[in-house]
Amino acid sequence: MKWYVACLSPSRDENAVQMLYEKGFDVFWPYLTKLLPGTKKRKARLVKRPLFPGYLFVLCDLEEVWKVEDTHGVARVICTTEGDPLPVGEDIMKELQKTCDINGEFFEKKSRGHRRRFKKHDRIKTLDEDSPFFGLIVIVKEMLGSGNICATLADATQMRVNINNPHRWELETERPNKPDP
């Protein structure tokens, strides 16, 4: 049995997870739990946000992939250019699963170190080898409340990322010292 990536129909994540469980498949759907603040009309609440919106991982035999695709909420399974279902490498799945609890909730390991302060345009990198951002450089765009950071990847994608626990991050290179006046 191998892991495959299922592409989901819009707004069908939790429905597809439930249906796949009912069919007897092992499903890995990593997610973050976010606290949405309350308003005058609504109380604060916790919501699940998928780590990979629109996708989940299913463990099955190649012969059972059609059952996955035939599940309500699943649009298709990711395939090669030849149309064969594309399995995810075991090493990749092990690394992903190490960053989540048994239910699939993503977590970042806490550090006892002091909170680092960064400035806009700083190039930073994580020290946490278990982070999905390990080995990547990000550029700080904005400091958010509670010490969180809004940043973009420093590669060609320029993908926007939010860093919720910046205590395990450091400057890629030291800032140049300002000359004395």
LOLUMKOL-651789 format. One record per residue: residue number from 0; residue in three letters; chain; z, y, x negated of N, C-alpha, C, O in turn. Coordinates in Angstrom, 3 decimals, always signed. Example, Ala and Ser with C-alpha at 12.3 -4.5 7.8 and 13.67 -1.06 7.14 Angstrom:
2
- 0,ALA,A,+7.800,-5.690,-13.190,+7.800,-4.500,-12.300,+7.800,-3.300,-13.200,+8.465,-3.319,-14.236
- 1,SER,A,+7.080,-2.250,-12.850,+7.140,-1.060,-13.670,+7.870,+0.030,-12.900,+8.039,+1.138,-13.409
REM end
This chain:
181
- 0,MET,A,+0.000,-1.179,-0.845,+0.000,+0.000,+0.000,+0.000,+1.241,-0.889,+0.603,+1.265,-1.962
- 1,LYS,A,-0.694,+2.265,-0.407,-0.803,+3.512,-1.149,-0.552,+4.685,-0.205,-0.609,+4.553,+1.017
- 2,TRP,A,-0.271,+5.841,-0.816,-0.072,+7.072,-0.052,-1.419,+7.763,+0.124,-2.222,+7.839,-0.806
- 3,TYR,A,-1.651,+8.268,+1.342,-2.851,+9.029,+1.656,-2.425,+10.349,+2.300,-1.346,+10.447,+2.884
- 4,VAL,A,-3.281,+11.352,+2.184,-3.004,+12.663,+2.775,-3.720,+12.760,+4.105,-4.938,+12.596,+4.183
- 5,ALA,A,-2.951,+13.029,+5.156,-3.527,+13.221,+6.484,-3.609,+14.712,+6.774,-2.626,+15.437,+6.623
- 6,CYS,A,-4.773,+15.160,+7.186,-4.994,+16.543,+7.595,-4.671,+16.607,+9.089,-5.186,+15.808,+9.871
- 7,LEU,A,-3.828,+17.550,+9.481,-3.340,+17.598,+10.850,-4.087,+18.607,+11.702,-4.651,+19.579,+11.200
- 8,SER,A,-4.077,+18.354,+12.991,-4.611,+19.323,+13.948,-3.667,+20.516,+13.970,-2.473,+20.350,+13.718
- 9,PRO,A,-4.165,+21.715,+14.263,-3.302,+22.904,+14.274,-2.084,+22.729,+15.184,-2.202,+22.251,+16.312
- 10,SER,A,-0.920,+23.119,+14.679,+0.353,+23.096,+15.417,+0.741,+21.708,+15.904,+1.392,+21.584,+16.942
- 11,ARG,A,+0.360,+20.669,+15.184,+0.670,+19.299,+15.604,+1.510,+18.545,+14.571,+1.605,+17.320,+14.642
- 12,ASP,A,+2.119,+19.244,+13.617,+2.830,+18.597,+12.528,+3.881,+17.596,+13.014,+3.782,+16.400,+12.741
- 13,GLU,A,+4.879,+18.090,+13.731,+5.984,+17.227,+14.140,+5.525,+16.151,+15.120,+6.055,+15.040,+15.109
- 14,ASN,A,+4.559,+16.465,+15.955,+4.015,+15.481,+16.894,+3.356,+14.335,+16.132,+3.576,+13.168,+16.455
- 15,ALA,A,+2.555,+14.660,+15.129,+1.874,+13.632,+14.341,+2.883,+12.782,+13.577,+2.715,+11.566,+13.488
- 16,VAL,A,+3.922,+13.395,+13.026,+4.958,+12.650,+12.308,+5.581,+11.616,+13.240,+5.705,+10.446,+12.878
- 17,GLN,A,+5.970,+12.042,+14.429,+6.597,+11.140,+15.392,+5.663,+9.995,+15.789,+6.080,+8.838,+15.834
- 18,MET,A,+4.415,+10.316,+16.072,+3.451,+9.291,+16.486,+3.206,+8.269,+15.369,+3.086,+7.074,+15.638
- 19,LEU,A,+3.132,+8.735,+14.127,+2.919,+7.820,+13.003,+4.138,+6.913,+12.799,+3.986,+5.729,+12.498
- 20,TYR,A,+5.349,+7.469,+12.963,+6.553,+6.642,+12.893,+6.526,+5.564,+13.976,+6.870,+4.409,+13.723
- 21,GLU,A,+6.116,+5.949,+15.179,+6.062,+4.995,+16.285,+5.055,+3.875,+16.023,+5.216,+2.765,+16.530
- 22,LYS,A,+4.017,+4.164,+15.233,+3.036,+3.133,+14.881,+3.505,+2.282,+13.700,+2.820,+1.338,+13.304
- 23,GLY,A,+4.675,+2.614,+13.137,+5.243,+1.809,+12.057,+4.904,+2.256,+10.657,+5.169,+1.524,+9.703
- 24,PHE,A,+4.322,+3.443,+10.496,+3.970,+3.941,+9.165,+5.143,+4.674,+8.526,+5.953,+5.292,+9.217
- 25,ASP,A,+5.226,+4.597,+7.179,+6.138,+5.453,+6.425,+5.434,+6.788,+6.256,+4.274,+6.843,+5.846
- 26,VAL,A,+6.145,+7.868,+6.574,+5.569,+9.210,+6.522,+6.430,+10.077,+5.615,+7.658,+10.025,+5.674
- 27,PHE,A,+5.782,+10.867,+4.784,+6.475,+11.855,+3.960,+5.908,+13.212,+4.333,+4.746,+13.511,+4.060
- 28,TRP,A,+6.750,+14.038,+4.966,+6.362,+15.367,+5.425,+7.369,+16.357,+4.865,+8.327,+16.714,+5.550
- 29,PRO,A,+7.168,+16.812,+3.617,+8.147,+17.721,+3.020,+8.152,+19.079,+3.712,+7.105,+19.634,+4.046
- 30,TYR,A,+9.363,+19.596,+3.919,+9.492,+20.867,+4.624,+10.652,+21.684,+4.064,+11.537,+21.155,+3.391
- 31,LEU,A,+10.628,+22.960,+4.349,+11.711,+23.883,+4.017,+12.419,+24.238,+5.311,+11.785,+24.321,+6.363
- 32,THR,A,+13.718,+24.446,+5.247,+14.449,+24.944,+6.396,+14.687,+26.426,+6.162,+15.277,+26.825,+5.159
- 33,LYS,A,+14.223,+27.225,+7.094,+14.367,+28.679,+6.988,+15.273,+29.179,+8.105,+15.234,+28.670,+9.225
- 34,LEU,A,+16.080,+30.171,+7.790,+16.908,+30.819,+8.795,+16.163,+32.051,+9.284,+15.939,+32.999,+8.530
- 35,LEU,A,+15.782,+32.025,+10.559,+15.157,+33.203,+11.148,+16.255,+34.084,+11.700,+17.086,+33.621,+12.482
- 36,PRO,A,+16.273,+35.349,+11.306,+17.348,+36.229,+11.773,+17.266,+36.462,+13.273,+16.199,+36.380,+13.881
- 37,GLY,A,+18.399,+36.749,+13.837,+18.454,+37.019,+15.265,+17.959,+38.415,+15.598,+17.900,+39.296,+14.741
- 38,THR,A,+17.610,+38.592,+16.844,+17.224,+39.903,+17.371,+18.110,+40.178,+18.575,+19.008,+39.393,+18.879
- 39,LYS,A,+17.867,+41.273,+19.253,+18.648,+41.585,+20.456,+18.437,+40.550,+21.543,+19.342,+40.270,+22.329
- 40,LYS,A,+17.224,+39.973,+21.588,+16.894,+39.025,+22.648,+17.036,+37.569,+22.232,+17.060,+36.691,+23.095
- 41,ARG,A,+17.132,+37.288,+20.943,+17.134,+35.898,+20.476,+18.188,+35.710,+19.378,+18.370,+36.577,+18.524
- 42,LYS,A,+18.873,+34.571,+19.415,+19.860,+34.244,+18.394,+19.165,+33.798,+17.115,+18.016,+33.359,+17.140
- 43,ALA,A,+19.877,+33.916,+15.994,+19.359,+33.394,+14.723,+19.201,+31.882,+14.864,+19.987,+31.225,+15.546
- 44,ARG,A,+18.175,+31.340,+14.210,+17.954,+29.900,+14.327,+17.312,+29.357,+13.058,+16.656,+30.075,+12.303
- 45,LEU,A,+17.526,+28.051,+12.851,+16.902,+27.355,+11.734,+15.594,+26.750,+12.206,+15.526,+26.165,+13.287
- 46,VAL,A,+14.556,+26.892,+11.396,+13.252,+26.307,+11.726,+12.730,+25.544,+10.512,+13.037,+25.880,+9.369
- 47,LYS,A,+11.937,+24.515,+10.784,+11.296,+23.749,+9.721,+9.938,+24.374,+9.425,+9.152,+24.639,+10.335
- 48,ARG,A,+9.675,+24.604,+8.152,+8.377,+25.097,+7.704,+7.821,+24.084,+6.717,+8.454,+23.829,+5.693
- 49,PRO,A,+6.651,+23.491,+6.991,+6.118,+22.476,+6.082,+5.825,+23.053,+4.701,+5.362,+24.186,+4.567
- 50,LEU,A,+6.104,+22.253,+3.685,+5.813,+22.661,+2.309,+4.307,+22.721,+2.088,+3.820,+23.542,+1.311
- 51,PHE,A,+3.569,+21.844,+2.777,+2.106,+21.840,+2.745,+1.609,+21.967,+4.182,+1.323,+20.954,+4.822
- 52,PRO,A,+1.499,+23.192,+4.703,+1.119,+23.357,+6.114,-0.203,+22.661,+6.436,-1.201,+22.825,+5.735
- 53,GLY,A,-0.179,+21.883,+7.511,-1.381,+21.198,+7.966,-1.629,+19.841,+7.337,-2.655,+19.213,+7.599
- 54,TYR,A,-0.689,+19.376,+6.499,-0.873,+18.096,+5.809,+0.431,+17.296,+5.801,+1.522,+17.864,+5.855
- 55,LEU,A,+0.299,+15.981,+5.733,+1.429,+15.094,+5.491,+0.932,+13.872,+4.741,-0.274,+13.653,+4.630
- 56,PHE,A,+1.856,+13.079,+4.230,+1.520,+11.904,+3.436,+1.890,+10.649,+4.229,+2.962,+10.582,+4.831
- 57,VAL,A,+0.999,+9.659,+4.224,+1.211,+8.418,+4.970,+1.032,+7.239,+4.009,+0.061,+7.176,+3.255
- 58,LEU,A,+1.992,+6.303,+4.053,+1.919,+5.097,+3.240,+1.311,+3.986,+4.085,+1.863,+3.595,+5.114
- 59,CYS,A,+0.157,+3.481,+3.630,-0.507,+2.413,+4.389,-1.506,+1.674,+3.505,-1.825,+2.106,+2.398
- 60,ASP,A,-1.988,+0.552,+4.025,-3.063,-0.185,+3.375,-4.383,+0.496,+3.692,-4.505,+1.170,+4.715
- 61,LEU,A,-5.359,+0.326,+2.836,-6.681,+0.907,+3.039,-7.257,+0.500,+4.397,-7.923,+1.295,+5.061
- 62,GLU,A,-6.996,-0.744,+4.803,-7.539,-1.247,+6.073,-6.888,-0.579,+7.292,-7.413,-0.681,+8.401
- 63,GLU,A,-5.747,+0.106,+7.096,-5.040,+0.732,+8.215,-5.306,+2.235,+8.334,-4.778,+2.888,+9.235
- 64,VAL,A,-6.114,+2.780,+7.438,-6.372,+4.220,+7.460,-6.973,+4.642,+8.801,-6.684,+5.736,+9.285
- 65,TRP,A,-7.787,+3.808,+9.396,-8.389,+4.157,+10.687,-7.309,+4.345,+11.757,-7.485,+5.158,+12.664
- 66,LYS,A,-6.191,+3.605,+11.667,-5.093,+3.767,+12.628,-4.428,+5.131,+12.455,-4.004,+5.758,+13.426
- 67,VAL,A,-4.345,+5.578,+11.201,-3.785,+6.903,+10.930,-4.684,+7.970,+11.550,-4.208,+8.877,+12.233
- 68,GLU,A,-5.991,+7.852,+11.304,-6.941,+8.839,+11.838,-7.011,+8.796,+13.361,-7.391,+9.782,+13.992
- 69,ASP,A,-6.651,+7.668,+13.951,-6.691,+7.505,+15.404,-5.382,+7.953,+16.066,-5.160,+7.682,+17.246
- 70,THR,A,-4.528,+8.630,+15.316,-3.238,+9.085,+15.821,-3.357,+10.506,+16.366,-3.965,+11.375,+15.741
- 71,HIS,A,-2.767,+10.727,+17.539,-2.770,+12.058,+18.153,-2.093,+13.054,+17.192,-0.971,+12.818,+16.743
- 72,GLY,A,-2.760,+14.136,+16.890,-2.241,+15.146,+15.973,-2.829,+15.060,+14.569,-2.704,+16.002,+13.788
- 73,VAL,A,-3.473,+13.933,+14.242,-4.117,+13.777,+12.936,-5.609,+14.045,+13.109,-6.266,+13.410,+13.933
- 74,ALA,A,-6.138,+14.983,+12.335,-7.560,+15.304,+12.412,-8.377,+14.317,+11.568,-9.422,+13.834,+12.003
- 75,ARG,A,-7.883,+14.023,+10.342,-8.602,+13.112,+9.456,-7.728,+12.807,+8.251,-6.699,+13.449,+8.039
- 76,VAL,A,-8.142,+11.834,+7.473,-7.516,+11.512,+6.195,-8.436,+12.052,+5.107,-9.657,+11.922,+5.200
- 77,ILE,A,-7.854,+12.657,+4.079,-8.641,+13.223,+2.978,-9.405,+12.099,+2.279,-8.834,+11.065,+1.933
- 78,CYS,A,-10.714,+12.322,+2.076,-11.596,+11.306,+1.484,-12.322,+11.845,+0.259,-12.353,+13.051,+0.012
- 79,THR,A,-12.899,+10.930,-0.496,-13.740,+11.292,-1.633,-15.071,+11.815,-1.094,-15.307,+11.787,+0.114
- 80,THR,A,-15.931,+12.287,-1.978,-17.249,+12.765,-1.551,-18.098,+11.636,-0.984,-19.039,+11.882,-0.229
- 81,GLU,A,-17.767,+10.393,-1.348,-18.491,+9.239,-0.805,-17.954,+8.808,+0.564,-18.520,+7.923,+1.205
- 82,GLY,A,-16.865,+9.435,+1.005,-16.297,+9.108,+2.313,-15.203,+8.062,+2.285,-14.750,+7.623,+3.343
- 83,ASP,A,-14.765,+7.647,+1.104,-13.680,+6.674,+0.996,-12.343,+7.404,+1.004,-12.214,+8.450,+0.367
- 84,PRO,A,-11.332,+6.871,+1.721,-10.004,+7.504,+1.708,-9.488,+7.635,+0.278,-9.579,+6.699,-0.516
- 85,LEU,A,-8.950,+8.799,-0.033,-8.507,+9.115,-1.394,-6.997,+8.942,-1.508,-6.247,+9.735,-0.939
- 86,PRO,A,-6.530,+7.912,-2.237,-5.082,+7.730,-2.387,-4.489,+8.766,-3.340,-5.160,+9.263,-4.244
- 87,VAL,A,-3.219,+9.076,-3.115,-2.480,+9.995,-3.982,-1.824,+9.148,-5.073,-1.302,+8.069,-4.793
- 88,GLY,A,-1.848,+9.632,-6.304,-1.249,+8.896,-7.411,+0.236,+8.660,-7.212,+0.948,+9.526,-6.703
- 89,GLU,A,+0.703,+7.482,-7.615,+2.122,+7.139,-7.469,+3.019,+8.124,-8.206,+4.077,+8.493,-7.697
- 90,ASP,A,+2.610,+8.557,-9.407,+3.425,+9.490,-10.183,+3.574,+10.829,-9.467,+4.643,+11.438,-9.511
- 91,ILE,A,+2.528,+11.286,-8.818,+2.590,+12.544,-8.062,+3.557,+12.398,-6.886,+4.383,+13.278,-6.646
- 92,MET,A,+3.452,+11.288,-6.155,+4.334,+11.069,-5.005,+5.794,+10.960,-5.433,+6.675,+11.487,-4.755
- 93,LYS,A,+6.059,+10.288,-6.539,+7.442,+10.165,-7.020,+8.017,+11.533,-7.358,+9.163,+11.830,-7.023
- 94,GLU,A,+7.214,+12.373,-8.026,+7.676,+13.717,-8.374,+7.933,+14.555,-7.126,+8.932,+15.271,-7.049
- 95,LEU,A,+7.038,+14.468,-6.159,+7.231,+15.208,-4.905,+8.488,+14.741,-4.180,+9.279,+15.557,-3.707
- 96,GLN,A,+8.666,+13.441,-4.096,+9.803,+12.895,-3.368,+11.126,+13.204,-4.056,+12.162,+13.278,-3.396
- 97,LYS,A,+11.105,+13.386,-5.375,+12.339,+13.748,-6.084,+12.814,+15.151,-5.716,+13.993,+15.465,-5.881
- 98,THR,A,+11.915,+15.995,-5.222,+12.295,+17.373,-4.891,+12.779,+17.511,-3.451,+13.054,+18.620,-2.994
- 99,CYS,A,+12.886,+16.379,-2.727,+13.294,+16.417,-1.325,+14.438,+15.441,-1.076,+14.643,+14.491,-1.831
- 100,ASP,A,+15.180,+15.699,+0.006,+16.211,+14.744,+0.381,+15.573,+13.597,+1.156,+14.350,+13.543,+1.287
- 101,ILE,A,+16.381,+12.689,+1.666,+15.862,+11.488,+2.319,+15.055,+11.808,+3.585,+14.205,+11.018,+3.994
- 102,ASN,A,+15.320,+12.960,+4.202,+14.591,+13.365,+5.409,+13.326,+14.157,+5.106,+12.559,+14.465,+6.018
- 103,GLY,A,+13.097,+14.489,+3.848,+11.916,+15.254,+3.468,+12.172,+16.733,+3.296,+11.239,+17.499,+3.054
- 104,GLU,A,+13.448,+17.159,+3.421,+13.745,+18.585,+3.258,+13.714,+18.950,+1.781,+14.429,+18.363,+0.969
- 105,PHE,A,+12.877,+19.924,+1.442,+12.709,+20.387,+0.073,+13.958,+21.142,-0.366,+14.530,+21.910,+0.407
- 106,PHE,A,+14.376,+20.922,-1.602,+15.509,+21.650,-2.145,+15.225,+22.017,-3.584,+14.433,+21.371,-4.271
- 107,GLU,A,+15.893,+23.073,-4.023,+15.823,+23.446,-5.427,+17.201,+23.232,-6.002,+18.201,+23.602,-5.387
- 108,LYS,A,+17.261,+22.636,-7.179,+18.551,+22.395,-7.809,+19.208,+23.722,-8.147,+18.553,+24.664,-8.593
- 109,LYS,A,+20.500,+23.777,-7.929,+21.264,+24.983,-8.226,+21.654,+25.014,-9.698,+21.854,+23.973,-10.324
- 110,SER,A,+21.755,+26.196,-10.227,+22.151,+26.375,-11.619,+23.455,+27.144,-11.659,+23.733,+27.951,-10.772
- 111,ARG,A,+24.246,+26.900,-12.672,+25.493,+27.649,-12.822,+25.277,+28.911,-13.657,+26.217,+29.664,-13.911
- 112,GLY,A,+24.057,+29.130,-14.073,+23.749,+30.295,-14.910,+23.827,+31.598,-14.121,+23.913,+31.584,-12.893
- 113,HIS,A,+23.796,+32.716,-14.829,+23.840,+34.010,-14.164,+22.483,+34.320,-13.536,+21.453,+33.788,-13.950
- 114,ARG,A,+22.505,+35.180,-12.541,+21.254,+35.575,-11.875,+20.468,+36.498,-12.788,+20.994,+37.474,-13.323
- 115,ARG,A,+19.219,+36.173,-12.948,+18.357,+36.989,-13.806,+17.742,+38.109,-12.968,+17.449,+37.937,-11.785
- 116,ARG,A,+17.562,+39.222,-13.592,+16.939,+40.367,-12.925,+15.531,+40.543,-13.477,+15.331,+40.560,-14.691
- 117,PHE,A,+14.576,+40.670,-12.602,+13.193,+40.860,-13.003,+12.683,+42.156,-12.410,+13.247,+42.694,-11.457
- 118,LYS,A,+11.605,+42.642,-12.996,+10.982,+43.877,-12.528,+9.567,+43.583,-12.070,+8.992,+42.549,-12.408
- 119,LYS,A,+9.013,+44.505,-11.297,+7.635,+44.381,-10.848,+6.715,+44.246,-12.060,+6.891,+44.936,-13.064
- 120,HIS,A,+5.737,+43.353,-11.955,+4.732,+43.059,-12.982,+5.233,+42.148,-14.102,+4.465,+41.819,-15.006
- 121,ASP,A,+6.518,+41.726,-14.065,+6.988,+40.762,-15.056,+6.260,+39.440,-14.859,+6.012,+39.022,-13.728
- 122,ARG,A,+5.921,+38.788,-15.961,+5.355,+37.434,-15.940,+6.517,+36.490,-16.181,+7.163,+36.543,-17.228
- 123,ILE,A,+6.787,+35.611,-15.196,+7.947,+34.736,-15.295,+7.541,+33.274,-15.132,+6.476,+32.966,-14.596
- 124,LYS,A,+8.416,+32.373,-15.608,+8.185,+30.934,-15.490,+9.515,+30.269,-15.152,+10.581,+30.799,-15.464
- 125,THR,A,+9.444,+29.106,-14.512,+10.662,+28.389,-14.151,+11.112,+27.477,-15.278,+10.294,+26.987,-16.056
- 126,LEU,A,+12.408,+27.254,-15.362,+12.992,+26.333,-16.321,+13.222,+24.965,-15.686,+13.496,+23.989,-16.384
- 127,ASP,A,+13.110,+24.899,-14.367,+13.421,+23.684,-13.612,+12.221,+22.746,-13.597,+11.220,+23.028,-12.938
- 128,GLU,A,+12.317,+21.633,-14.319,+11.210,+20.679,-14.403,+10.914,+20.010,-13.066,+9.832,+19.450,-12.891
- 129,ASP,A,+11.851,+20.055,-12.119,+11.639,+19.446,-10.804,+10.978,+20.399,-9.813,+10.638,+19.997,-8.700
- 130,SER,A,+10.797,+21.646,-10.204,+10.183,+22.630,-9.312,+8.682,+22.409,-9.204,+8.038,+22.054,-10.191
- 131,PRO,A,+8.107,+22.616,-8.001,+6.653,+22.505,-7.898,+5.922,+23.589,-8.692,+4.712,+23.493,-8.896
- 132,PHE,A,+6.642,+24.618,-9.142,+6.042,+25.694,-9.911,+6.197,+25.489,-11.416,+5.779,+26.343,-12.199
- 133,PHE,A,+6.798,+24.360,-11.837,+7.008,+24.120,-13.266,+5.659,+24.109,-13.990,+4.710,+23.460,-13.549
- 134,GLY,A,+5.590,+24.833,-15.098,+4.365,+24.901,-15.889,+3.435,+26.026,-15.461,+2.415,+26.267,-16.106
- 135,LEU,A,+3.780,+26.721,-14.372,+2.939,+27.820,-13.894,+3.598,+29.154,-14.218,+4.824,+29.258,-14.278
- 136,ILE,A,+2.787,+30.152,-14.423,+3.270,+31.515,-14.642,+3.009,+32.302,-13.363,+1.925,+32.221,-12.786
- 137,VAL,A,+4.017,+33.068,-12.922,+3.827,+33.929,-11.758,+4.103,+35.371,-12.158,+4.839,+35.640,-13.108
- 138,ILE,A,+3.502,+36.286,-11.421,+3.675,+37.714,-11.682,+4.481,+38.311,-10.530,+4.093,+38.187,-9.369
- 139,VAL,A,+5.599,+38.956,-10.850,+6.466,+39.553,-9.837,+5.740,+40.715,-9.177,+5.253,+41.622,-9.852
- 140,LYS,A,+5.671,+40.680,-7.843,+5.045,+41.769,-7.093,+6.087,+42.643,-6.420,+5.909,+43.853,-6.286
- 141,GLU,A,+7.193,+42.007,-5.991,+8.199,+42.755,-5.240,+9.524,+42.002,-5.281,+9.550,+40.774,-5.195
- 142,MET,A,+10.620,+42.738,-5.412,+11.949,+42.148,-5.310,+12.382,+42.255,-3.854,+12.385,+43.344,-3.280
- 143,LEU,A,+12.746,+41.129,-3.260,+13.162,+41.094,-1.867,+14.684,+41.051,-1.788,+15.357,+40.963,-2.815
- 144,GLY,A,+15.222,+41.111,-0.587,+16.667,+41.039,-0.400,+17.235,+39.734,-0.928,+16.505,+38.755,-1.082
- 145,SER,A,+18.522,+39.716,-1.203,+19.255,+38.544,-1.694,+18.723,+38.051,-3.035,+18.929,+36.887,-3.378
- 146,GLY,A,+18.046,+38.903,-3.802,+17.550,+38.511,-5.113,+16.276,+37.690,-5.080,+15.800,+37.262,-6.132
- 147,ASN,A,+15.709,+37.457,-3.905,+14.471,+36.696,-3.804,+13.303,+37.519,-4.329,+13.370,+38.746,-4.411
- 148,ILE,A,+12.222,+36.810,-4.686,+11.078,+37.461,-5.322,+9.795,+37.119,-4.583,+9.584,+35.968,-4.203
- 149,CYS,A,+8.942,+38.106,-4.379,+7.580,+37.881,-3.910,+6.709,+37.987,-5.158,+6.793,+38.964,-5.901
- 150,ALA,A,+5.872,+36.973,-5.382,+5.066,+36.933,-6.603,+3.702,+36.339,-6.302,+3.465,+35.827,-5.209
- 151,THR,A,+2.806,+36.411,-7.277,+1.505,+35.748,-7.173,+1.331,+34.874,-8.404,+1.824,+35.193,-9.486
- 152,LEU,A,+0.620,+33.765,-8.220,+0.317,+32.910,-9.361,-0.568,+33.675,-10.331,-1.456,+34.418,-9.914
- 153,ALA,A,-0.330,+33.496,-11.619,-1.075,+34.226,-12.643,-2.351,+33.492,-13.036,-2.861,+33.683,-14.140
- 154,ASP,A,-2.870,+32.654,-12.140,-4.124,+31.969,-12.433,-5.228,+32.578,-11.576,-5.032,+33.621,-10.954
- 155,ALA,A,-6.354,+31.943,-11.547,-7.505,+32.486,-10.828,-7.292,+32.560,-9.319,-7.948,+33.355,-8.646
- 156,THR,A,-6.377,+31.738,-8.772,-6.190,+31.735,-7.314,-5.465,+32.966,-6.808,-5.705,+33.413,-5.686
- 157,GLN,A,-4.573,+33.522,-7.631,-3.751,+34.673,-7.236,-2.994,+34.391,-5.932,-2.756,+35.302,-5.140
- 158,MET,A,-2.616,+33.116,-5.712,-1.920,+32.710,-4.502,-0.542,+33.362,-4.435,+0.177,+33.414,-5.433
- 159,ARG,A,-0.181,+33.855,-3.263,+1.117,+34.493,-3.067,+2.189,+33.426,-2.888,+1.989,+32.461,-2.150
- 160,VAL,A,+3.323,+33.593,-3.558,+4.437,+32.662,-3.447,+5.730,+33.446,-3.268,+5.850,+34.579,-3.733
- 161,ASN,A,+6.685,+32.840,-2.597,+8.014,+33.412,-2.482,+8.973,+32.538,-3.272,+8.971,+31.316,-3.128
- 162,ILE,A,+9.786,+33.160,-4.102,+10.756,+32.445,-4.918,+12.123,+32.744,-4.333,+12.624,+33.865,-4.419
- 163,ASN,A,+12.730,+31.699,-3.723,+13.997,+31.887,-3.028,+15.206,+31.786,-3.942,+16.253,+32.355,-3.634
- 164,ASN,A,+15.090,+31.084,-5.051,+16.214,+30.900,-5.967,+15.770,+31.242,-7.387,+15.504,+30.340,-8.181
- 165,PRO,A,+15.685,+32.536,-7.720,+15.133,+32.910,-9.025,+16.082,+32.698,-10.199,+15.761,+33.098,-11.319
- 166,HIS,A,+17.253,+32.075,-9.973,+18.205,+31.908,-11.062,+17.741,+30.920,-12.123,+18.302,+30.907,-13.219
- 167,ARG,A,+16.736,+30.092,-11.838,+16.227,+29.130,-12.822,+14.898,+29.601,-13.404,+14.093,+28.781,-13.846
- 168,TRP,A,+14.661,+30.901,-13.409,+13.429,+31.464,-13.931,+13.747,+32.371,-15.114,+14.843,+32.922,-15.212
- 169,GLU,A,+12.775,+32.519,-16.009,+12.939,+33.419,-17.145,+11.627,+34.146,-17.405,+10.572,+33.746,-16.914
- 170,LEU,A,+11.709,+35.207,-18.175,+10.508,+35.938,-18.558,+9.629,+35.050,-19.427,+10.126,+34.325,-20.289
- 171,GLU,A,+8.318,+35.109,-19.196,+7.396,+34.358,-20.052,+7.424,+34.935,-21.466,+7.487,+34.194,-22.447
- 172,THR,A,+7.378,+36.243,-21.557,+7.503,+36.946,-22.834,+8.476,+38.095,-22.621,+8.567,+38.640,-21.521
- 173,GLU,A,+9.190,+38.459,-23.648,+10.141,+39.561,-23.538,+9.416,+40.874,-23.288,+8.311,+41.093,-23.784
- 174,ARG,A,+10.049,+41.740,-22.515,+9.498,+43.077,-22.278,+9.534,+43.862,-23.593,+10.482,+43.738,-24.368
- 175,PRO,A,+8.509,+44.661,-23.835,+8.550,+45.495,-25.046,+9.648,+46.541,-24.921,+9.863,+47.101,-23.846
- 176,ASN,A,+10.340,+46.803,-26.026,+11.387,+47.826,-26.020,+10.736,+49.194,-25.947,+9.708,+49.450,-26.574
- 177,LYS,A,+11.363,+50.075,-25.161,+10.864,+51.433,-25.068,+11.284,+52.185,-26.329,+12.428,+52.060,-26.766
- 178,PRO,A,+10.373,+52.965,-26.923,+10.746,+53.719,-28.126,+11.781,+54.794,-27.786,+11.773,+55.364,-26.695
- 179,ASP,A,+12.663,+55.053,-28.736,+13.671,+56.116,-28.536,+12.968,+57.460,-28.559,+12.066,+57.681,-29.367
- 180,PRO,A,+13.389,+58.384,-27.648,+12.746,+59.720,-27.627,+13.134,+60.568,-28.786,+12.676,+61.705,-28.899
REM end
